[in-house]
Amino acid sequence: MRGSFGDHRTVALADVVAREDFRRVWRARNDEIQGCRDCPYRYACTGCRALLADPEAEDSKPLKCGYDPYTDSWTDWRERPGAAATMARYQARLHLPIVRS
């Protein structure tokens, strides 16, 4: 995801939940997301908001969604124009700290 709400070892969950930026993400509904708002499956879909088709737009559809509600068709999301480049951007930003005990 674009932002971080803190390290679970040092930040209390109650403090995270109290933050407005966290609440904005928590309250996001498929009715507010590009493409999803027109999808007949939007109320059954659990969609992943961590990877967005357009990382710069908060209301972008999930990158890995292969359904097009305008043509009523399913395709492999990796075949969508720009999907490979977007995934490469995410992978380049990926940073997972190694925790040693």
N, CA, C and O atoms as a GROMACS GRO file, in nm:
protein
  404
    1MET      N    1   0.084  -0.117   0.000
    1MET     CA    2   0.000   0.000   0.000
    1MET      C    3   0.089   0.124   0.000
    1MET      O    4   0.207   0.117   0.034
    2ARG      N    5   0.032   0.236  -0.038
    2ARG     CA    6   0.111   0.357  -0.051
    2ARG      C    7   0.169   0.407   0.080
    2ARG      O    8   0.282   0.455   0.084
    3GLY      N    9   0.095   0.396   0.185
    3GLY     CA   10   0.140   0.451   0.312
    3GLY      C   11   0.156   0.345   0.417
    3GLY      O   12   0.125   0.228   0.397
    4SER      N   13   0.206   0.390   0.531
    4SER     CA   14   0.223   0.301   0.645
    4SER      C   15   0.153   0.366   0.763
    4SER      O   16   0.153   0.489   0.777
    5PHE      N   17   0.096   0.285   0.847
    5PHE     CA   18   0.029   0.335   0.965
    5PHE      C   19   0.112   0.308   1.090
    5PHE      O   20   0.064   0.327   1.202
    6GLY      N   21   0.234   0.262   1.070
    6GLY     CA   22   0.324   0.238   1.182
    6GLY      C   23   0.359   0.092   1.198
    6GLY      O   24   0.298   0.004   1.137
    7ASP      N   25   0.457   0.068   1.278
    7ASP     CA   26   0.506  -0.066   1.308
    7ASP      C   27   0.423  -0.123   1.422
    7ASP      O   28   0.409  -0.060   1.527
    8HIS      N   29   0.369  -0.240   1.403
    8HIS     CA   30   0.282  -0.302   1.503
    8HIS      C   31   0.351  -0.323   1.637
    8HIS      O   32   0.286  -0.340   1.740
    9ARG      N   33   0.484  -0.323   1.636
    9ARG     CA   34   0.558  -0.342   1.761
    9ARG      C   35   0.569  -0.214   1.843
    9ARG      O   36   0.598  -0.219   1.963
   10THR      N   37   0.545  -0.100   1.780
   10THR     CA   38   0.563   0.027   1.850
   10THR      C   39   0.440   0.117   1.850
   10THR      O   40   0.435   0.216   1.923
   11VAL      N   41   0.339   0.084   1.768
   11VAL     CA   42   0.220   0.168   1.758
   11VAL      C   43   0.098   0.088   1.802
   11VAL      O   44   0.077  -0.024   1.756
   12ALA      N   45   0.020   0.144   1.891
   12ALA     CA   46  -0.100   0.076   1.939
   12ALA      C   47  -0.208   0.075   1.831
   12ALA      O   48  -0.225   0.174   1.759
   13LEU      N   49  -0.278  -0.035   1.819
   13LEU     CA   50  -0.385  -0.047   1.720
   13LEU      C   51  -0.490   0.063   1.739
   13LEU      O   52  -0.542   0.116   1.641
   14ALA      N   53  -0.521   0.096   1.861
   14ALA     CA   54  -0.618   0.203   1.889
   14ALA      C   55  -0.572   0.336   1.830
   14ALA      O   56  -0.654   0.414   1.783
   15ASP      N   57  -0.443   0.362   1.833
   15ASP     CA   58  -0.389   0.486   1.775
   15ASP      C   59  -0.401   0.486   1.623
   15ASP      O   60  -0.429   0.589   1.562
   16VAL      N   61  -0.378   0.371   1.562
   16VAL     CA   62  -0.392   0.360   1.417
   16VAL      C   63  -0.537   0.383   1.376
   16VAL      O   64  -0.564   0.461   1.285
   17VAL      N   65  -0.630   0.317   1.442
   17VAL     CA   66  -0.771   0.328   1.408
   17VAL      C   67  -0.822   0.471   1.428
   17VAL      O   68  -0.918   0.512   1.361
   18ALA      N   69  -0.762   0.546   1.515
   18ALA     CA   70  -0.805   0.684   1.541
   18ALA      C   71  -0.759   0.780   1.432
   18ALA      O   72  -0.810   0.892   1.424
   19ARG      N   73  -0.664   0.740   1.348
   19ARG     CA   74  -0.610   0.829   1.244
   19ARG      C   75  -0.709   0.844   1.129
   19ARG      O   76  -0.768   0.746   1.083
   20GLU      N   77  -0.725   0.968   1.082
   20GLU     CA   78  -0.818   0.994   0.971
   20GLU      C   79  -0.771   0.929   0.842
   20GLU      O   80  -0.854   0.879   0.766
   21ASP      N   81  -0.641   0.927   0.814
   21ASP     CA   82  -0.593   0.865   0.691
   21ASP      C   83  -0.621   0.714   0.691
   21ASP      O   84  -0.646   0.656   0.585
   22PHE      N   85  -0.615   0.651   0.807
   22PHE     CA   86  -0.652   0.509   0.816
   22PHE      C   87  -0.802   0.492   0.793
   22PHE      O   88  -0.843   0.401   0.720
   23ARG      N   89  -0.881   0.577   0.853
   23ARG     CA   90  -1.026   0.566   0.839
   23ARG      C   91  -1.072   0.586   0.695
   23ARG      O   92  -1.168   0.524   0.651
   24ARG      N   93  -1.003   0.673   0.622
   24ARG     CA   94  -1.038   0.696   0.482
   24ARG      C   95  -1.019   0.566   0.401
   24ARG      O   96  -1.103   0.532   0.318
   25VAL      N   97  -0.909   0.496   0.426
   25VAL     CA   98  -0.884   0.368   0.357
   25VAL      C   99  -0.987   0.264   0.404
   25VAL      O  100  -1.040   0.189   0.322
   26TRP      N  101  -1.013   0.260   0.532
   26TRP     CA  102  -1.106   0.162   0.589
   26TRP      C  103  -1.247   0.179   0.533
   26TRP      O  104  -1.316   0.080   0.508
   27ARG      N  105  -1.288   0.304   0.512
   27ARG     CA  106  -1.424   0.332   0.466
   27ARG      C  107  -1.442   0.318   0.315
   27ARG      O  108  -1.555   0.327   0.267
   28ALA      N  109  -1.337   0.298   0.240
   28ALA     CA  110  -1.347   0.288   0.095
   28ALA      C  111  -1.444   0.177   0.056
   28ALA      O  112  -1.438   0.066   0.108
   29ARG      N  113  -1.532   0.209  -0.034
   29ARG     CA  114  -1.634   0.114  -0.081
   29ARG      C  115  -1.623   0.096  -0.233
   29ARG      O  116  -1.580   0.188  -0.303
   30ASN      N  117  -1.661  -0.018  -0.281
   30ASN     CA  118  -1.654  -0.045  -0.424
   30ASN      C  119  -1.740   0.052  -0.506
   30ASN      O  120  -1.714   0.073  -0.624
   31ASP      N  121  -1.842   0.112  -0.446
   31ASP     CA  122  -1.924   0.210  -0.516
   31ASP      C  123  -1.846   0.338  -0.548
   31ASP      O  124  -1.892   0.420  -0.627
   32GLU      N  125  -1.729   0.356  -0.489
   32GLU     CA  126  -1.649   0.476  -0.506
   32GLU      C  127  -1.526   0.454  -0.594
   32GLU      O  128  -1.450   0.547  -0.619
   33ILE      N  129  -1.507   0.332  -0.642
   33ILE     CA  130  -1.385   0.295  -0.714
   33ILE      C  131  -1.412   0.288  -0.864
   33ILE      O  132  -1.512   0.232  -0.908
   34GLN      N  133  -1.319   0.347  -0.941
   34GLN     CA  134  -1.332   0.346  -1.087
   34GLN      C  135  -1.348   0.202  -1.137
   34GLN      O  136  -1.275   0.112  -1.094
   35GLY      N  137  -1.442   0.181  -1.224
   35GLY     CA  138  -1.466   0.048  -1.278
   35GLY      C  139  -1.551  -0.036  -1.185
   35GLY      O  140  -1.649  -0.097  -1.228
   36CYS      N  141  -1.514  -0.042  -1.060
   36CYS     CA  142  -1.589  -0.122  -0.962
   36CYS      C  143  -1.731  -0.067  -0.943
   36CYS      O  144  -1.826  -0.144  -0.924
   37ARG      N  145  -1.745   0.065  -0.948
   37ARG     CA  146  -1.877   0.125  -0.925
   37ARG      C  147  -1.978   0.081  -1.029
   37ARG      O  148  -2.099   0.089  -1.006
   38ASP      N  149  -1.931   0.034  -1.144
   38ASP     CA  150  -2.020  -0.012  -1.251
   38ASP      C  151  -2.026  -0.164  -1.262
   38ASP      O  152  -2.093  -0.217  -1.350
   39CYS      N  153  -1.957  -0.232  -1.173
   39CYS     CA  154  -1.947  -0.378  -1.179
   39CYS      C  155  -2.066  -0.444  -1.108
   39CYS      O  156  -2.099  -0.407  -0.996
   40PRO      N  157  -2.129  -0.542  -1.174
   40PRO     CA  158  -2.241  -0.611  -1.110
   40PRO      C  159  -2.198  -0.699  -0.992
   40PRO      O  160  -2.283  -0.742  -0.914
   41TYR      N  161  -2.070  -0.726  -0.978
   41TYR     CA  162  -2.019  -0.810  -0.870
   41TYR      C  163  -1.964  -0.728  -0.752
   41TYR      O  164  -1.908  -0.785  -0.659
   42ARG      N  165  -1.979  -0.595  -0.755
   42ARG     CA  166  -1.913  -0.508  -0.657
   42ARG      C  167  -1.951  -0.536  -0.513
   42ARG      O  168  -1.871  -0.511  -0.423
   43TYR      N  169  -2.072  -0.587  -0.488
   43TYR     CA  170  -2.112  -0.612  -0.349
   43TYR      C  171  -2.065  -0.749  -0.299
   43TYR      O  172  -2.067  -0.775  -0.179
   44ALA      N  173  -2.023  -0.835  -0.390
   44ALA     CA  174  -1.972  -0.967  -0.351
   44ALA      C  175  -1.819  -0.970  -0.356
   44ALA      O  176  -1.757  -1.061  -0.300
   45CYS      N  177  -1.760  -0.872  -0.421
   45CYS     CA  178  -1.615  -0.870  -0.441
   45CYS      C  179  -1.544  -0.820  -0.316
   45CYS      O  180  -1.589  -0.726  -0.250
   46THR      N  181  -1.432  -0.885  -0.284
   46THR     CA  182  -1.351  -0.840  -0.172
   46THR      C  183  -1.231  -0.760  -0.220
   46THR      O  184  -1.156  -0.707  -0.137
   47GLY      N  185  -1.210  -0.748  -0.350
   47GLY     CA  186  -1.104  -0.671  -0.413
   47GLY      C  187  -0.987  -0.632  -0.326
   47GLY      O  188  -1.005  -0.596  -0.210
   48CYS      N  189  -0.869  -0.640  -0.379
   48CYS     CA  190  -0.748  -0.605  -0.306
   48CYS      C  191  -0.712  -0.460  -0.334
   48CYS      O  192  -0.690  -0.423  -0.449
   49ARG      N  193  -0.707  -0.378  -0.232
   49ARG     CA  194  -0.676  -0.235  -0.248
   49ARG      C  195  -0.528  -0.207  -0.230
   49ARG      O  196  -0.486  -0.092  -0.237
   50ALA      N  197  -0.447  -0.310  -0.208
   50ALA     CA  198  -0.304  -0.288  -0.188
   50ALA      C  199  -0.233  -0.258  -0.320
   50ALA      O  200  -0.141  -0.177  -0.323
   51LEU      N  201  -0.275  -0.322  -0.428
   51LEU     CA  202  -0.216  -0.300  -0.560
   51LEU      C  203  -0.322  -0.238  -0.650
   51LEU      O  204  -0.425  -0.301  -0.676
   52LEU      N  205  -0.299  -0.116  -0.696
   52LEU     CA  206  -0.396  -0.046  -0.778
   52LEU      C  207  -0.350  -0.038  -0.923
   52LEU      O  208  -0.231  -0.029  -0.950
   53ALA      N  209  -0.445  -0.043  -1.016
   53ALA     CA  210  -0.412  -0.032  -1.158
   53ALA      C  211  -0.342   0.100  -1.186
   53ALA      O  212  -0.251   0.107  -1.269
   54ASP      N  213  -0.384   0.207  -1.116
   54ASP     CA  214  -0.318   0.336  -1.125
   54ASP      C  215  -0.276   0.376  -0.983
   54ASP      O  216  -0.358   0.428  -0.907
   55PRO      N  217  -0.152   0.351  -0.947
   55PRO     CA  218  -0.107   0.376  -0.810
   55PRO      C  219  -0.121   0.522  -0.764
   55PRO      O  220  -0.118   0.549  -0.644
   56GLU      N  221  -0.136   0.614  -0.857
   56GLU     CA  222  -0.147   0.755  -0.822
   56GLU      C  223  -0.291   0.796  -0.791
   56GLU      O  224  -0.314   0.906  -0.740
   57ALA      N  225  -0.388   0.711  -0.820
   57ALA     CA  226  -0.529   0.744  -0.799
   57ALA      C  227  -0.587   0.658  -0.687
   57ALA      O  228  -0.591   0.536  -0.699
   58GLU      N  229  -0.631   0.720  -0.580
   58GLU     CA  230  -0.686   0.646  -0.466
   58GLU      C  231  -0.811   0.566  -0.503
   58GLU      O  232  -0.841   0.465  -0.440
   59ASP      N  233  -0.884   0.612  -0.607
   59ASP     CA  234  -1.007   0.542  -0.645
   59ASP      C  235  -0.987   0.450  -0.765
   59ASP      O  236  -1.083   0.416  -0.834
   60SER      N  237  -0.863   0.409  -0.790
   60SER     CA  238  -0.833   0.318  -0.900
   60SER      C  239  -0.881   0.177  -0.870
   60SER      O  240  -0.886   0.135  -0.754
   61LYS      N  241  -0.916   0.104  -0.974
   61LYS     CA  242  -0.956  -0.035  -0.954
   61LYS      C  243  -0.835  -0.119  -0.915
   61LYS      O  244  -0.722  -0.078  -0.941
   62PRO      N  245  -0.855  -0.234  -0.854
   62PRO     CA  246  -0.743  -0.321  -0.818
   62PRO      C  247  -0.665  -0.366  -0.942
   62PRO      O  248  -0.724  -0.400  -1.044
   63LEU      N  249  -0.535  -0.367  -0.932
   63LEU     CA  250  -0.450  -0.406  -1.043
   63LEU      C  251  -0.484  -0.546  -1.093
   63LEU      O  252  -0.489  -0.568  -1.214
   64LYS      N  253  -0.506  -0.639  -1.003
   64LYS     CA  254  -0.524  -0.778  -1.041
   64LYS      C  255  -0.667  -0.817  -1.076
   64LYS      O  256  -0.698  -0.936  -1.086
   65CYS      N  257  -0.754  -0.720  -1.094
   65CYS     CA  258  -0.891  -0.750  -1.138
   65CYS      C  259  -0.893  -0.763  -1.289
   65CYS      O  260  -0.852  -0.670  -1.360
   66GLY      N  261  -0.940  -0.875  -1.339
   66GLY     CA  262  -0.944  -0.899  -1.482
   66GLY      C  263  -1.083  -0.882  -1.543
   66GLY      O  264  -1.104  -0.914  -1.660
   67TYR      N  265  -1.178  -0.832  -1.464
   67TYR     CA  266  -1.314  -0.818  -1.514
   67TYR      C  267  -1.336  -0.677  -1.569
   67TYR      O  268  -1.295  -0.578  -1.508
   68ASP      N  269  -1.401  -0.670  -1.685
   68ASP     CA  270  -1.437  -0.541  -1.746
   68ASP      C  271  -1.588  -0.531  -1.745
   68ASP      O  272  -1.654  -0.598  -1.824
   69PRO      N  273  -1.645  -0.447  -1.657
   69PRO     CA  274  -1.791  -0.438  -1.648
   69PRO      C  275  -1.855  -0.376  -1.772
   69PRO      O  276  -1.976  -0.388  -1.791
   70TYR      N  277  -1.777  -0.308  -1.855
   70TYR     CA  278  -1.832  -0.241  -1.972
   70TYR      C  279  -1.847  -0.335  -2.091
   70TYR      O  280  -1.929  -0.311  -2.180
   71THR      N  281  -1.768  -0.443  -2.092
   71THR     CA  282  -1.781  -0.543  -2.198
   71THR      C  283  -1.831  -0.676  -2.144
   71THR      O  284  -1.853  -0.771  -2.220
   72ASP      N  285  -1.850  -0.684  -2.011
   72ASP     CA  286  -1.893  -0.807  -1.944
   72ASP      C  287  -1.802  -0.924  -1.981
   72ASP      O  288  -1.848  -1.031  -2.020
   73SER      N  289  -1.671  -0.899  -1.967
   73SER     CA  290  -1.576  -1.004  -2.005
   73SER      C  291  -1.462  -1.011  -1.902
   73SER      O  292  -1.428  -0.913  -1.836
   74TRP      N  293  -1.406  -1.132  -1.892
   74TRP     CA  294  -1.294  -1.160  -1.803
   74TRP      C  295  -1.171  -1.183  -1.888
   74TRP      O  296  -1.177  -1.253  -1.990
   75THR      N  297  -1.059  -1.126  -1.847
   75THR     CA  298  -0.930  -1.152  -1.912
   75THR      C  299  -0.825  -1.163  -1.802
   75THR      O  300  -0.848  -1.128  -1.687
   76ASP      N  301  -0.710  -1.213  -1.841
   76ASP     CA  302  -0.598  -1.217  -1.748
   76ASP      C  303  -0.554  -1.073  -1.724
   76ASP      O  304  -0.523  -1.002  -1.820
   77TRP      N  305  -0.552  -1.029  -1.600
   77TRP     CA  306  -0.517  -0.890  -1.569
   77TRP      C  307  -0.380  -0.851  -1.622
   77TRP      O  308  -0.356  -0.734  -1.651
   78ARG      N  309  -0.290  -0.949  -1.636
   78ARG     CA  310  -0.155  -0.920  -1.685
   78ARG      C  311  -0.152  -0.880  -1.831
   78ARG      O  312  -0.054  -0.824  -1.879
   79GLU      N  313  -0.261  -0.908  -1.903
   79GLU     CA  314  -0.270  -0.871  -2.045
   79GLU      C  315  -0.321  -0.729  -2.064
   79GLU      O  316  -0.319  -0.678  -2.176
   80ARG      N  317  -0.367  -0.664  -1.958
   80ARG     CA  318  -0.417  -0.528  -1.968
   80ARG      C  319  -0.300  -0.435  -1.998
   80ARG      O  320  -0.194  -0.448  -1.936
   81PRO      N  321  -0.316  -0.341  -2.091
   81PRO     CA  322  -0.208  -0.248  -2.122
   81PRO      C  323  -0.159  -0.175  -1.997
   81PRO      O  324  -0.239  -0.120  -1.920
   82GLY      N  325  -0.030  -0.175  -1.978
   82GLY     CA  326   0.029  -0.106  -1.865
   82GLY      C  327   0.039  -0.188  -1.737
   82GLY      O  328   0.106  -0.146  -1.643
   83ALA      N  329  -0.024  -0.303  -1.731
   83ALA     CA  330  -0.025  -0.384  -1.608
   83ALA      C  331   0.116  -0.430  -1.571
   83ALA      O  332   0.153  -0.426  -1.454
   84ALA      N  333   0.194  -0.473  -1.668
   84ALA     CA  334   0.330  -0.521  -1.639
   84ALA      C  335   0.416  -0.408  -1.585
   84ALA      O  336   0.494  -0.427  -1.491
   85ALA      N  337   0.404  -0.290  -1.644
   85ALA     CA  338   0.482  -0.175  -1.597
   85ALA      C  339   0.441  -0.134  -1.456
   85ALA      O  340   0.525  -0.100  -1.373
   86THR      N  341   0.311  -0.138  -1.429
   86THR     CA  342   0.262  -0.102  -1.296
   86THR      C  343   0.313  -0.202  -1.192
   86THR      O  344   0.357  -0.162  -1.085
   87MET      N  345   0.308  -0.331  -1.224
   87MET     CA  346   0.357  -0.433  -1.131
   87MET      C  347   0.507  -0.414  -1.109
   87MET      O  348   0.556  -0.431  -0.997
   88ALA      N  349   0.580  -0.381  -1.213
   88ALA     CA  350   0.725  -0.357  -1.199
   88ALA      C  351   0.751  -0.239  -1.105
   88ALA      O  352   0.846  -0.242  -1.027
   89ARG      N  353   0.667  -0.135  -1.113
   89ARG     CA  354   0.681  -0.021  -1.021
   89ARG      C  355   0.660  -0.065  -0.878
   89ARG      O  356   0.735  -0.025  -0.788
   90TYR      N  357   0.557  -0.148  -0.855
   90TYR     CA  358   0.532  -0.198  -0.719
   90TYR      C  359   0.650  -0.282  -0.671
   90TYR      O  360   0.694  -0.267  -0.557
   91GLN      N  361   0.701  -0.370  -0.755
   91GLN     CA  362   0.810  -0.457  -0.714
   91GLN      C  363   0.937  -0.378  -0.685
   91GLN      O  364   1.015  -0.416  -0.598
   92ALA      N  365   0.958  -0.270  -0.757
   92ALA     CA  366   1.077  -0.187  -0.734
   92ALA      C  367   1.068  -0.115  -0.599
   92ALA      O  368   1.170  -0.088  -0.536
   93ARG      N  369   0.946  -0.084  -0.555
   93ARG     CA  370   0.926  -0.015  -0.426
   93ARG      C  371   0.920  -0.110  -0.310
   93ARG      O  372   0.926  -0.067  -0.194
   94LEU      N  373   0.908  -0.239  -0.336
   94LEU     CA  374   0.891  -0.338  -0.230
   94LEU      C  375   1.011  -0.339  -0.137
   94LEU      O  376   1.125  -0.352  -0.181
   95HIS      N  377   0.984  -0.324  -0.011
   95HIS     CA  378   1.090  -0.329   0.088
   95HIS      C  379   1.034  -0.403   0.210
   95HIS      O  380   0.945  -0.354   0.279
   96LEU      N  381   1.085  -0.518   0.233
   96LEU     CA  382   1.043  -0.596   0.348
   96LEU      C  383   1.161  -0.608   0.443
   96LEU      O  384   1.261  -0.672   0.411
   97PRO      N  385   1.150  -0.546   0.558
   97PRO     CA  386   1.263  -0.554   0.653
   97PRO      C  387   1.283  -0.695   0.704
   97PRO      O  388   1.187  -0.769   0.727
   98ILE      N  389   1.407  -0.732   0.721
   98ILE     CA  390   1.440  -0.862   0.776
   98ILE      C  391   1.451  -0.846   0.928
   98ILE      O  392   1.531  -0.768   0.977
   99VAL      N  393   1.371  -0.921   0.998
   99VAL     CA  394   1.371  -0.913   1.144
   99VAL      C  395   1.442  -1.036   1.198
   99VAL      O  396   1.403  -1.150   1.172
  100ARG      N  397   1.546  -1.011   1.273
  100ARG     CA  398   1.621  -1.122   1.333
  100ARG      C  399   1.601  -1.117   1.483
  100ARG      O  400   1.598  -1.009   1.542
  101SER      N  401   1.587  -1.232   1.543
  101SER     CA  402   1.568  -1.234   1.688
  101SER      C  403   1.697  -1.260   1.761
  101SER      O  404   1.699  -1.264   1.884
   0.00000   0.00000   0.00000
